[in-house]
Amino acid sequence: MATAEQPTLIVEADAEALAQTAAERVMARIAANPSRIAICLTGGSSPKRLYHLLGGAPRRGKIPWDRVHWFIGDERFVPESDPLNNMAVARATFLDGNAPAGHIHPIPTTAENPDQGAEAYARELQAFYGSESLDPTRPLFDLVLMGAGPDGHTASLFPGYPAIEETERWVVGVPKANVAPFVPRVSLTLPALASCREMLFEIAGHDKQPILTRLLNGETLPALRARSNGETVWLVDQAALPEGIRGR
């Protein structure tokens, strides 16, 4: 794969148009791979509309569910029954009833602590990948979905936290979040997230304008440091876009 390049900025009129474009990019990545496919989902509120679109007509009927495996970039260390659980939201929205149970790969939250959950998920990812080392020419994921928090975090990689500097481990425990909800997390690291053909950020809403301004100004926050070894796309709606910026 090529060296990580500058993100491509795509601007859509509103959150609905953004979700539609995101859905089409997901479908395009799935269609591009005739073999086993790996999609890494994201949590928070940003992807919920996208998940509804993937689980509804006509896209649901076009997804080769028997070939797609669904992972997640980070998880709040709460039970699967907790409303804060990211993968539980994705399952309820579009995975359950469509994806084979063995193709849904949640981060375990029943371990004694986040570090143990991280170790277990790293083993699962490595077993799926077939190696304990990432090969730059062979991506782990076809697509990684991402978001940007108000402090510039992405996944559960927060500014100033040691996890952002991790270069060896694929998954780490995060004892405390920098933003609400203030619960422990488990997160993939930058190298694991980078091992993809495409990294797709969804950034929507007027409340995201301040952090998007900082990112576009080049502030080295985690959301700016997260880059695919392939293609990185920032998908933004007009409400989040600072004045004077145009997409490409």
ChimeraX commands (.cxc) that place a marker at each C-alpha (Angstrom):
marker #1 position 0.00,0.00,0.00 radius 0.5
marker #1 position 1.05,3.60,-0.54 radius 0.5
marker #1 position 2.35,5.89,2.17 radius 0.5
marker #1 position -0.36,7.77,4.04 radius 0.5
marker #1 position -1.41,10.88,2.14 radius 0.5
marker #1 position -3.26,14.05,3.07 radius 0.5
marker #1 position -6.97,13.49,3.68 radius 0.5
marker #1 position -9.41,14.14,0.87 radius 0.5
marker #1 position -12.11,16.59,1.99 radius 0.5
marker #1 position -15.61,15.90,0.63 radius 0.5
marker #1 position -18.36,18.35,1.55 radius 0.5
marker #1 position -22.05,17.45,1.44 radius 0.5
marker #1 position -25.04,19.72,1.88 radius 0.5
marker #1 position -26.35,18.22,5.10 radius 0.5
marker #1 position -26.16,15.23,7.43 radius 0.5
marker #1 position -28.53,13.14,5.31 radius 0.5
marker #1 position -26.50,13.67,2.14 radius 0.5
marker #1 position -23.35,12.90,4.13 radius 0.5
marker #1 position -24.79,9.59,5.35 radius 0.5
marker #1 position -25.87,8.67,1.82 radius 0.5
marker #1 position -22.37,9.33,0.49 radius 0.5
marker #1 position -20.84,7.35,3.36 radius 0.5
marker #1 position -23.14,4.43,2.57 radius 0.5
marker #1 position -22.13,4.49,-1.08 radius 0.5
marker #1 position -18.44,4.47,-0.13 radius 0.5
marker #1 position -18.99,1.49,2.16 radius 0.5
marker #1 position -20.81,-0.34,-0.63 radius 0.5
marker #1 position -18.04,0.51,-3.10 radius 0.5
marker #1 position -15.37,-0.94,-0.81 radius 0.5
marker #1 position -17.41,-4.09,-0.34 radius 0.5
marker #1 position -17.94,-4.44,-4.10 radius 0.5
marker #1 position -14.22,-3.96,-4.76 radius 0.5
marker #1 position -13.23,-7.07,-2.81 radius 0.5
marker #1 position -14.43,-10.43,-4.20 radius 0.5
marker #1 position -12.94,-12.29,-1.21 radius 0.5
marker #1 position -13.25,-11.91,2.57 radius 0.5
marker #1 position -14.09,-8.34,3.61 radius 0.5
marker #1 position -13.37,-6.58,6.91 radius 0.5
marker #1 position -15.14,-3.39,7.97 radius 0.5
marker #1 position -14.19,-1.57,11.17 radius 0.5
marker #1 position -17.15,0.34,12.59 radius 0.5
marker #1 position -17.19,3.37,14.86 radius 0.5
marker #1 position -19.32,4.40,17.82 radius 0.5
marker #1 position -21.00,7.60,18.91 radius 0.5
marker #1 position -23.90,9.31,17.19 radius 0.5
marker #1 position -22.23,10.08,13.83 radius 0.5
marker #1 position -22.73,6.70,12.12 radius 0.5
marker #1 position -26.28,5.90,13.22 radius 0.5
marker #1 position -27.93,7.15,10.04 radius 0.5
marker #1 position -25.31,5.33,7.97 radius 0.5
marker #1 position -26.10,2.10,9.81 radius 0.5
marker #1 position -29.80,2.50,9.11 radius 0.5
marker #1 position -29.02,2.98,5.42 radius 0.5
marker #1 position -26.86,-0.16,5.29 radius 0.5
marker #1 position -29.58,-2.18,6.98 radius 0.5
marker #1 position -32.39,-0.97,4.74 radius 0.5
marker #1 position -33.41,-1.43,1.13 radius 0.5
marker #1 position -31.83,-1.55,-1.34 radius 0.5
marker #1 position -28.36,-1.85,0.22 radius 0.5
marker #1 position -29.13,-4.69,2.60 radius 0.5
marker #1 position -29.85,-6.97,-0.34 radius 0.5
marker #1 position -26.60,-6.03,-2.06 radius 0.5
marker #1 position -24.26,-6.76,0.86 radius 0.5
marker #1 position -22.67,-10.24,0.66 radius 0.5
marker #1 position -23.22,-10.86,4.35 radius 0.5
marker #1 position -21.51,-14.25,4.22 radius 0.5
marker #1 position -18.22,-12.58,3.20 radius 0.5
marker #1 position -18.20,-9.46,5.37 radius 0.5
marker #1 position -16.74,-9.36,8.89 radius 0.5
marker #1 position -17.62,-6.47,11.18 radius 0.5
marker #1 position -15.18,-5.15,13.78 radius 0.5
marker #1 position -15.19,-1.94,15.83 radius 0.5
marker #1 position -12.51,0.67,16.45 radius 0.5
marker #1 position -13.23,1.28,20.12 radius 0.5
marker #1 position -15.64,0.33,22.84 radius 0.5
marker #1 position -16.84,1.69,26.13 radius 0.5
marker #1 position -16.04,-0.84,28.84 radius 0.5
marker #1 position -19.65,-1.49,29.75 radius 0.5
marker #1 position -21.85,-4.60,29.37 radius 0.5
marker #1 position -23.35,-5.35,25.95 radius 0.5
marker #1 position -26.76,-4.63,27.47 radius 0.5
marker #1 position -25.71,-1.08,28.38 radius 0.5
marker #1 position -27.03,1.66,26.02 radius 0.5
marker #1 position -23.50,3.11,25.94 radius 0.5
marker #1 position -22.11,-0.02,24.26 radius 0.5
marker #1 position -21.09,0.93,20.71 radius 0.5
marker #1 position -21.29,-2.48,19.07 radius 0.5
marker #1 position -24.68,-3.13,20.69 radius 0.5
marker #1 position -26.01,-0.07,18.86 radius 0.5
marker #1 position -24.62,-1.30,15.54 radius 0.5
marker #1 position -26.05,-4.76,16.15 radius 0.5
marker #1 position -29.49,-3.46,16.98 radius 0.5
marker #1 position -29.47,-1.05,14.05 radius 0.5
marker #1 position -28.37,-3.30,11.19 radius 0.5
marker #1 position -26.15,-6.25,12.03 radius 0.5
marker #1 position -28.41,-8.62,13.96 radius 0.5
marker #1 position -30.66,-10.48,11.57 radius 0.5
marker #1 position -28.35,-9.78,8.63 radius 0.5
marker #1 position -24.77,-10.69,9.50 radius 0.5
marker #1 position -23.87,-14.24,10.59 radius 0.5
marker #1 position -23.18,-14.23,14.33 radius 0.5
marker #1 position -19.62,-15.40,13.77 radius 0.5
marker #1 position -18.95,-12.43,11.49 radius 0.5
marker #1 position -19.68,-9.85,14.22 radius 0.5
marker #1 position -16.58,-9.17,16.30 radius 0.5
marker #1 position -17.33,-7.02,19.37 radius 0.5
marker #1 position -14.63,-5.91,21.77 radius 0.5
marker #1 position -15.06,-8.07,24.88 radius 0.5
marker #1 position -16.19,-6.09,27.92 radius 0.5
marker #1 position -16.61,-9.01,30.31 radius 0.5
marker #1 position -12.89,-9.18,31.11 radius 0.5
marker #1 position -11.62,-8.07,34.50 radius 0.5
marker #1 position -10.35,-4.75,33.13 radius 0.5
marker #1 position -9.89,-2.85,29.83 radius 0.5
marker #1 position -6.31,-4.07,29.41 radius 0.5
marker #1 position -7.45,-7.68,29.41 radius 0.5
marker #1 position -10.23,-6.83,26.97 radius 0.5
marker #1 position -7.65,-5.16,24.72 radius 0.5
marker #1 position -5.38,-8.22,24.80 radius 0.5
marker #1 position -8.28,-10.51,23.92 radius 0.5
marker #1 position -9.35,-8.34,20.98 radius 0.5
marker #1 position -5.79,-8.08,19.71 radius 0.5
marker #1 position -5.59,-11.87,19.66 radius 0.5
marker #1 position -8.87,-12.04,17.74 radius 0.5
marker #1 position -7.69,-9.49,15.18 radius 0.5
marker #1 position -4.37,-11.28,14.74 radius 0.5
marker #1 position -6.09,-14.64,14.29 radius 0.5
marker #1 position -8.35,-13.12,11.64 radius 0.5
marker #1 position -5.39,-11.46,9.93 radius 0.5
marker #1 position -3.18,-14.54,10.21 radius 0.5
marker #1 position -0.17,-12.78,11.71 radius 0.5
marker #1 position 0.98,-10.90,14.79 radius 0.5
marker #1 position 2.67,-8.28,12.59 radius 0.5
marker #1 position 0.97,-5.90,10.19 radius 0.5
marker #1 position 2.22,-5.96,6.62 radius 0.5
marker #1 position 1.96,-2.51,4.96 radius 0.5
marker #1 position 1.15,-4.24,1.66 radius 0.5
marker #1 position -1.69,-6.32,3.12 radius 0.5
marker #1 position -4.32,-4.24,4.95 radius 0.5
marker #1 position -6.20,-5.59,7.95 radius 0.5
marker #1 position -9.40,-3.75,7.00 radius 0.5
marker #1 position -11.05,-2.79,3.74 radius 0.5
marker #1 position -12.63,0.23,5.42 radius 0.5
marker #1 position -12.32,1.92,8.82 radius 0.5
marker #1 position -15.08,4.30,9.88 radius 0.5
marker #1 position -14.02,7.13,12.17 radius 0.5
marker #1 position -15.34,10.23,13.91 radius 0.5
marker #1 position -13.83,13.29,15.59 radius 0.5
marker #1 position -14.72,14.27,19.15 radius 0.5
marker #1 position -14.93,17.85,20.45 radius 0.5
marker #1 position -11.41,17.55,21.91 radius 0.5
marker #1 position -10.00,16.08,18.69 radius 0.5
marker #1 position -10.03,12.47,19.82 radius 0.5
marker #1 position -10.84,9.65,17.45 radius 0.5
marker #1 position -11.71,6.07,18.41 radius 0.5
marker #1 position -10.77,6.30,22.11 radius 0.5
marker #1 position -7.40,7.89,21.43 radius 0.5
marker #1 position -7.44,11.12,23.42 radius 0.5
marker #1 position -5.06,14.11,23.17 radius 0.5
marker #1 position -2.10,13.76,25.50 radius 0.5
marker #1 position -2.89,10.18,26.51 radius 0.5
marker #1 position -0.13,7.52,26.22 radius 0.5
marker #1 position -2.29,5.37,23.94 radius 0.5
marker #1 position -1.88,7.84,21.09 radius 0.5
marker #1 position 1.87,7.13,21.00 radius 0.5
marker #1 position 1.54,3.33,20.93 radius 0.5
marker #1 position 3.39,1.82,17.99 radius 0.5
marker #1 position 3.58,-1.90,18.81 radius 0.5
marker #1 position 0.25,-3.00,20.27 radius 0.5
marker #1 position -2.86,-3.27,18.09 radius 0.5
marker #1 position -5.34,-2.61,20.91 radius 0.5
marker #1 position -5.00,-0.81,24.25 radius 0.5
marker #1 position -7.03,-0.25,27.37 radius 0.5
marker #1 position -7.91,3.36,28.24 radius 0.5
marker #1 position -8.55,3.73,31.99 radius 0.5
marker #1 position -10.57,6.95,31.74 radius 0.5
marker #1 position -12.11,8.92,28.90 radius 0.5
marker #1 position -11.28,12.57,28.31 radius 0.5
marker #1 position -14.92,13.39,27.48 radius 0.5
marker #1 position -18.32,12.11,28.57 radius 0.5
marker #1 position -19.25,9.39,29.16 radius 0.5
marker #1 position -16.35,9.10,31.59 radius 0.5
marker #1 position -16.06,5.32,31.50 radius 0.5
marker #1 position -13.02,3.17,30.70 radius 0.5
marker #1 position -12.53,2.27,27.05 radius 0.5
marker #1 position -10.76,-0.20,24.78 radius 0.5
marker #1 position -9.35,1.20,21.55 radius 0.5
marker #1 position -7.48,0.14,18.48 radius 0.5
marker #1 position -4.20,2.02,18.10 radius 0.5
marker #1 position -3.12,4.25,15.24 radius 0.5
marker #1 position -1.06,1.51,13.50 radius 0.5
marker #1 position -3.98,-0.95,13.58 radius 0.5
marker #1 position -6.46,1.66,12.37 radius 0.5
marker #1 position -4.07,2.73,9.61 radius 0.5
marker #1 position -3.97,-0.80,8.19 radius 0.5
marker #1 position -6.87,-0.26,5.81 radius 0.5
marker #1 position -7.63,0.53,2.20 radius 0.5
marker #1 position -9.76,3.49,3.23 radius 0.5
marker #1 position -10.30,5.46,6.44 radius 0.5
marker #1 position -13.57,7.38,6.31 radius 0.5
marker #1 position -14.33,10.15,8.82 radius 0.5
marker #1 position -17.88,11.42,9.26 radius 0.5
marker #1 position -17.95,14.95,10.70 radius 0.5
marker #1 position -21.37,16.58,10.76 radius 0.5
marker #1 position -23.22,19.34,12.57 radius 0.5
marker #1 position -22.53,22.91,13.61 radius 0.5
marker #1 position -21.14,21.72,16.95 radius 0.5
marker #1 position -18.25,20.09,15.07 radius 0.5
marker #1 position -17.19,23.34,13.41 radius 0.5
marker #1 position -14.72,24.37,16.18 radius 0.5
marker #1 position -12.85,21.06,16.16 radius 0.5
marker #1 position -12.90,20.82,12.36 radius 0.5
marker #1 position -11.38,24.31,12.23 radius 0.5
marker #1 position -8.55,23.16,14.48 radius 0.5
marker #1 position -7.99,20.03,12.40 radius 0.5
marker #1 position -7.98,21.93,9.12 radius 0.5
marker #1 position -5.48,24.35,10.65 radius 0.5
marker #1 position -3.15,21.42,11.17 radius 0.5
marker #1 position -3.32,21.03,14.94 radius 0.5
marker #1 position -1.77,17.64,15.67 radius 0.5
marker #1 position -4.71,16.11,17.47 radius 0.5
marker #1 position -5.44,12.37,17.31 radius 0.5
marker #1 position -8.09,12.85,14.60 radius 0.5
marker #1 position -5.45,14.49,12.40 radius 0.5
marker #1 position -2.80,11.89,13.16 radius 0.5
marker #1 position -5.14,9.04,12.22 radius 0.5
marker #1 position -4.36,8.22,8.58 radius 0.5
marker #1 position -4.90,5.21,6.41 radius 0.5
marker #1 position -1.94,3.59,4.71 radius 0.5
marker #1 position -4.25,3.81,1.69 radius 0.5
marker #1 position -6.87,6.54,1.31 radius 0.5
marker #1 position -8.11,8.89,4.05 radius 0.5
marker #1 position -11.37,10.79,3.48 radius 0.5
marker #1 position -12.97,13.47,5.65 radius 0.5
marker #1 position -16.67,13.51,4.83 radius 0.5
marker #1 position -18.11,16.78,6.15 radius 0.5
marker #1 position -21.46,18.55,5.95 radius 0.5
marker #1 position -21.89,22.28,5.39 radius 0.5
marker #1 position -22.89,22.90,9.01 radius 0.5
marker #1 position -19.53,21.64,10.27 radius 0.5
marker #1 position -17.46,23.41,7.64 radius 0.5
marker #1 position -15.61,26.60,8.59 radius 0.5
marker #1 position -16.28,29.58,6.32 radius 0.5
marker #1 position -14.00,29.89,3.36 radius 0.5
marker #1 position -13.19,26.18,3.08 radius 0.5
marker #1 position -14.15,24.16,0.05 radius 0.5
marker #1 position -14.08,20.41,-0.42 radius 0.5
marker #1 position -12.32,18.52,-3.14 radius 0.5
marker link #1:1,2 radius 0.2
marker link #1:2,3 radius 0.2
marker link #1:3,4 radius 0.2
marker link #1:4,5 radius 0.2
marker link #1:5,6 radius 0.2
marker link #1:6,7 radius 0.2
marker link #1:7,8 radius 0.2
marker link #1:8,9 radius 0.2
marker link #1:9,10 radius 0.2
marker link #1:10,11 radius 0.2
marker link #1:11,12 radius 0.2
marker link #1:12,13 radius 0.2
marker link #1:13,14 radius 0.2
marker link #1:14,15 radius 0.2
marker link #1:15,16 radius 0.2
marker link #1:16,17 radius 0.2
marker link #1:17,18 radius 0.2
marker link #1:18,19 radius 0.2
marker link #1:19,20 radius 0.2
marker link #1:20,21 radius 0.2
marker link #1:21,22 radius 0.2
marker link #1:22,23 radius 0.2
marker link #1:23,24 radius 0.2
marker link #1:24,25 radius 0.2
marker link #1:25,26 radius 0.2
marker link #1:26,27 radius 0.2
marker link #1:27,28 radius 0.2
marker link #1:28,29 radius 0.2
marker link #1:29,30 radius 0.2
marker link #1:30,31 radius 0.2
marker link #1:31,32 radius 0.2
marker link #1:32,33 radius 0.2
marker link #1:33,34 radius 0.2
marker link #1:34,35 radius 0.2
marker link #1:35,36 radius 0.2
marker link #1:36,37 radius 0.2
marker link #1:37,38 radius 0.2
marker link #1:38,39 radius 0.2
marker link #1:39,40 radius 0.2
marker link #1:40,41 radius 0.2
marker link #1:41,42 radius 0.2
marker link #1:42,43 radius 0.2
marker link #1:43,44 radius 0.2
marker link #1:44,45 radius 0.2
marker link #1:45,46 radius 0.2
marker link #1:46,47 radius 0.2
marker link #1:47,48 radius 0.2
marker link #1:48,49 radius 0.2
marker link #1:49,50 radius 0.2
marker link #1:50,51 radius 0.2
marker link #1:51,52 radius 0.2
marker link #1:52,53 radius 0.2
marker link #1:53,54 radius 0.2
marker link #1:54,55 radius 0.2
marker link #1:55,56 radius 0.2
marker link #1:56,57 radius 0.2
marker link #1:57,58 radius 0.2
marker link #1:58,59 radius 0.2
marker link #1:59,60 radius 0.2
marker link #1:60,61 radius 0.2
marker link #1:61,62 radius 0.2
marker link #1:62,63 radius 0.2
marker link #1:63,64 radius 0.2
marker link #1:64,65 radius 0.2
marker link #1:65,66 radius 0.2
marker link #1:66,67 radius 0.2
marker link #1:67,68 radius 0.2
marker link #1:68,69 radius 0.2
marker link #1:69,70 radius 0.2
marker link #1:70,71 radius 0.2
marker link #1:71,72 radius 0.2
marker link #1:72,73 radius 0.2
marker link #1:73,74 radius 0.2
marker link #1:74,75 radius 0.2
marker link #1:75,76 radius 0.2
marker link #1:76,77 radius 0.2
marker link #1:77,78 radius 0.2
marker link #1:78,79 radius 0.2
marker link #1:79,80 radius 0.2
marker link #1:80,81 radius 0.2
marker link #1:81,82 radius 0.2
marker link #1:82,83 radius 0.2
marker link #1:83,84 radius 0.2
marker link #1:84,85 radius 0.2
marker link #1:85,86 radius 0.2
marker link #1:86,87 radius 0.2
marker link #1:87,88 radius 0.2
marker link #1:88,89 radius 0.2
marker link #1:89,90 radius 0.2
marker link #1:90,91 radius 0.2
marker link #1:91,92 radius 0.2
marker link #1:92,93 radius 0.2
marker link #1:93,94 radius 0.2
marker link #1:94,95 radius 0.2
marker link #1:95,96 radius 0.2
marker link #1:96,97 radius 0.2
marker link #1:97,98 radius 0.2
marker link #1:98,99 radius 0.2
marker link #1:99,100 radius 0.2
marker link #1:100,101 radius 0.2
marker link #1:101,102 radius 0.2
marker link #1:102,103 radius 0.2
marker link #1:103,104 radius 0.2
marker link #1:104,105 radius 0.2
marker link #1:105,106 radius 0.2
marker link #1:106,107 radius 0.2
marker link #1:107,108 radius 0.2
marker link #1:108,109 radius 0.2
marker link #1:109,110 radius 0.2
marker link #1:110,111 radius 0.2
marker link #1:111,112 radius 0.2
marker link #1:112,113 radius 0.2
marker link #1:113,114 radius 0.2
marker link #1:114,115 radius 0.2
marker link #1:115,116 radius 0.2
marker link #1:116,117 radius 0.2
marker link #1:117,118 radius 0.2
marker link #1:118,119 radius 0.2
marker link #1:119,120 radius 0.2
marker link #1:120,121 radius 0.2
marker link #1:121,122 radius 0.2
marker link #1:122,123 radius 0.2
marker link #1:123,124 radius 0.2
marker link #1:124,125 radius 0.2
marker link #1:125,126 radius 0.2
marker link #1:126,127 radius 0.2
marker link #1:127,128 radius 0.2
marker link #1:128,129 radius 0.2
marker link #1:129,130 radius 0.2
marker link #1:130,131 radius 0.2
marker link #1:131,132 radius 0.2
marker link #1:132,133 radius 0.2
marker link #1:133,134 radius 0.2
marker link #1:134,135 radius 0.2
marker link #1:135,136 radius 0.2
marker link #1:136,137 radius 0.2
marker link #1:137,138 radius 0.2
marker link #1:138,139 radius 0.2
marker link #1:139,140 radius 0.2
marker link #1:140,141 radius 0.2
marker link #1:141,142 radius 0.2
marker link #1:142,143 radius 0.2
marker link #1:143,144 radius 0.2
marker link #1:144,145 radius 0.2
marker link #1:145,146 radius 0.2
marker link #1:146,147 radius 0.2
marker link #1:147,148 radius 0.2
marker link #1:148,149 radius 0.2
marker link #1:149,150 radius 0.2
marker link #1:150,151 radius 0.2
marker link #1:151,152 radius 0.2
marker link #1:152,153 radius 0.2
marker link #1:153,154 radius 0.2
marker link #1:154,155 radius 0.2
marker link #1:155,156 radius 0.2
marker link #1:156,157 radius 0.2
marker link #1:157,158 radius 0.2
marker link #1:158,159 radius 0.2
marker link #1:159,160 radius 0.2
marker link #1:160,161 radius 0.2
marker link #1:161,162 radius 0.2
marker link #1:162,163 radius 0.2
marker link #1:163,164 radius 0.2
marker link #1:164,165 radius 0.2
marker link #1:165,166 radius 0.2
marker link #1:166,167 radius 0.2
marker link #1:167,168 radius 0.2
marker link #1:168,169 radius 0.2
marker link #1:169,170 radius 0.2
marker link #1:170,171 radius 0.2
marker link #1:171,172 radius 0.2
marker link #1:172,173 radius 0.2
marker link #1:173,174 radius 0.2
marker link #1:174,175 radius 0.2
marker link #1:175,176 radius 0.2
marker link #1:176,177 radius 0.2
marker link #1:177,178 radius 0.2
marker link #1:178,179 radius 0.2
marker link #1:179,180 radius 0.2
marker link #1:180,181 radius 0.2
marker link #1:181,182 radius 0.2
marker link #1:182,183 radius 0.2
marker link #1:183,184 radius 0.2
marker link #1:184,185 radius 0.2
marker link #1:185,186 radius 0.2
marker link #1:186,187 radius 0.2
marker link #1:187,188 radius 0.2
marker link #1:188,189 radius 0.2
marker link #1:189,190 radius 0.2
marker link #1:190,191 radius 0.2
marker link #1:191,192 radius 0.2
marker link #1:192,193 radius 0.2
marker link #1:193,194 radius 0.2
marker link #1:194,195 radius 0.2
marker link #1:195,196 radius 0.2
marker link #1:196,197 radius 0.2
marker link #1:197,198 radius 0.2
marker link #1:198,199 radius 0.2
marker link #1:199,200 radius 0.2
marker link #1:200,201 radius 0.2
marker link #1:201,202 radius 0.2
marker link #1:202,203 radius 0.2
marker link #1:203,204 radius 0.2
marker link #1:204,205 radius 0.2
marker link #1:205,206 radius 0.2
marker link #1:206,207 radius 0.2
marker link #1:207,208 radius 0.2
marker link #1:208,209 radius 0.2
marker link #1:209,210 radius 0.2
marker link #1:210,211 radius 0.2
marker link #1:211,212 radius 0.2
marker link #1:212,213 radius 0.2
marker link #1:213,214 radius 0.2
marker link #1:214,215 radius 0.2
marker link #1:215,216 radius 0.2
marker link #1:216,217 radius 0.2
marker link #1:217,218 radius 0.2
marker link #1:218,219 radius 0.2
marker link #1:219,220 radius 0.2
marker link #1:220,221 radius 0.2
marker link #1:221,222 radius 0.2
marker link #1:222,223 radius 0.2
marker link #1:223,224 radius 0.2
marker link #1:224,225 radius 0.2
marker link #1:225,226 radius 0.2
marker link #1:226,227 radius 0.2
marker link #1:227,228 radius 0.2
marker link #1:228,229 radius 0.2
marker link #1:229,230 radius 0.2
marker link #1:230,231 radius 0.2
marker link #1:231,232 radius 0.2
marker link #1:232,233 radius 0.2
marker link #1:233,234 radius 0.2
marker link #1:234,235 radius 0.2
marker link #1:235,236 radius 0.2
marker link #1:236,237 radius 0.2
marker link #1:237,238 radius 0.2
marker link #1:238,239 radius 0.2
marker link #1:239,240 radius 0.2
marker link #1:240,241 radius 0.2
marker link #1:241,242 radius 0.2
marker link #1:242,243 radius 0.2
marker link #1:243,244 radius 0.2
marker link #1:244,245 radius 0.2
marker link #1:245,246 radius 0.2
marker link #1:246,247 radius 0.2
marker link #1:247,248 radius 0.2
view
